[in-house]
Amino acid sequence: MNRQTWAALQKHGVTEGRQLRLDFSYNAPNREAADRMCGLLRDKTDYEAEVESGGSFLRRKWRVEGRTQNTAVSPAVLDQWVTWMVNAGKEQSCDFDGWGSLV
C-alpha cells in the first residue's frame, strides 16, 4: 500500500524530503495489548499515542491511535518505517492498521 499512498501524496504536491506528520493506528485484541503497544511507542519513539475503545460492552474493540512528529518522507523511508511499525505491533500482539497524513 505504500506505493499507492505515496502516489496519492505526490498528486497533492508531496515530494521526497518533505516534512509530514504521519497518523497511524493499530488494532489490539484487548486492553492489555493496547496498553503495551502504546507504552512501547512512547518508550521507543517521540510519537503521540493513546488507547481508544469502541464497540459494545460485549464486543469491545481496542485500538491504538497516534501521530509522529514531523519527519522527512520518501518511499524508502516509508517502507522502512512501516516495516518497523508492523514488527513492533506483532511483538505486542497488535496489528498495524495503516497510516495517512494531512497535506
C-alpha positions as CSV (number, residue, x, y, z in Angstrom):
1,M,0.0,0.0,0.0
2,N,2.9,2.4,0.5
3,R,3.4,2.8,-3.3
4,Q,-0.3,3.7,-3.7
5,T,-0.3,6.1,-0.8
6,W,3.0,7.7,-2.0
7,A,1.4,8.2,-5.4
8,A,-1.6,9.9,-3.8
9,L,0.6,12.1,-1.7
10,Q,2.6,13.1,-4.9
11,K,-0.7,14.1,-6.5
12,H,-1.1,16.5,-3.6
13,G,2.3,18.0,-4.1
14,V,4.4,16.0,-1.7
15,T,8.0,15.5,-2.8
16,E,10.8,13.4,-1.3
17,G,12.2,15.1,1.8
18,R,9.0,17.0,2.7
19,Q,8.2,17.0,6.4
20,L,4.9,15.4,7.3
21,R,3.3,14.2,10.5
22,L,2.1,10.6,9.9
23,D,-1.1,9.4,11.6
24,F,-1.2,5.7,12.4
25,S,-3.4,3.1,14.1
26,Y,-3.2,-0.4,15.4
27,N,-5.9,-2.9,16.2
28,A,-5.4,-4.7,19.6
29,P,-7.1,-7.9,20.8
30,N,-7.6,-6.5,24.3
31,R,-6.9,-3.6,26.6
32,E,-3.7,-5.1,27.9
33,A,-2.2,-5.4,24.4
34,A,-3.3,-1.9,23.5
35,D,-1.6,-0.5,26.7
36,R,1.6,-2.4,25.9
37,M,1.6,-1.1,22.3
38,C,1.0,2.4,23.5
39,G,3.8,2.1,26.1
40,L,6.3,0.7,23.6
41,L,5.6,3.6,21.2
42,R,6.0,6.1,24.0
43,D,9.3,4.5,25.2
44,K,10.9,3.9,21.8
45,T,9.7,6.9,19.8
46,D,8.7,10.5,20.2
47,Y,5.2,9.7,18.9
48,E,1.9,10.8,20.4
49,A,-0.1,7.6,21.1
50,E,-3.3,6.8,23.0
51,V,-5.6,3.8,23.6
52,E,-9.1,4.1,22.1
53,S,-12.0,1.7,22.7
54,G,-15.2,1.3,20.8
55,G,-18.0,-1.2,20.1
56,S,-20.5,-2.6,22.6
57,F,-19.6,-3.9,26.1
58,L,-19.7,-7.5,24.9
59,R,-17.8,-6.7,21.7
60,R,-15.3,-4.1,22.8
61,K,-12.7,-3.2,20.3
62,W,-9.3,-1.8,21.2
63,R,-7.1,0.5,19.1
64,V,-4.0,2.5,19.5
65,E,-4.1,5.8,17.6
66,G,-1.2,8.1,17.2
67,R,0.9,10.6,15.3
68,T,4.6,11.0,14.6
69,Q,6.5,14.2,14.8
70,N,7.3,16.0,11.6
71,T,9.6,13.7,9.6
72,A,11.1,13.8,6.1
73,V,9.3,11.3,3.9
74,S,10.3,9.3,0.8
75,P,9.2,5.9,-0.5
76,A,12.3,4.3,1.1
77,V,11.8,6.0,4.5
78,L,8.1,5.0,4.5
79,D,8.9,1.4,3.6
80,Q,11.4,1.2,6.5
81,W,9.0,2.9,8.9
82,V,6.1,0.7,8.1
83,T,8.3,-2.4,8.5
84,W,9.3,-1.2,11.9
85,M,5.7,-0.4,12.9
86,V,4.4,-3.8,11.7
87,N,7.1,-5.7,13.6
88,A,6.6,-3.6,16.7
89,G,2.9,-4.3,16.6
90,K,3.5,-8.1,16.2
91,E,5.7,-8.0,19.3
92,Q,2.7,-6.7,21.3
93,S,0.0,-8.9,19.6
94,C,-1.3,-5.8,17.7
95,D,-2.0,-5.4,14.0
96,F,-0.7,-2.3,12.3
97,D,-3.9,-1.0,10.6
98,G,-2.3,1.7,8.4
99,W,-1.1,5.3,8.2
100,G,-2.0,8.5,6.5
101,S,-1.2,12.2,6.6
102,L,-2.9,15.6,6.1
103,V,-1.3,17.6,3.3
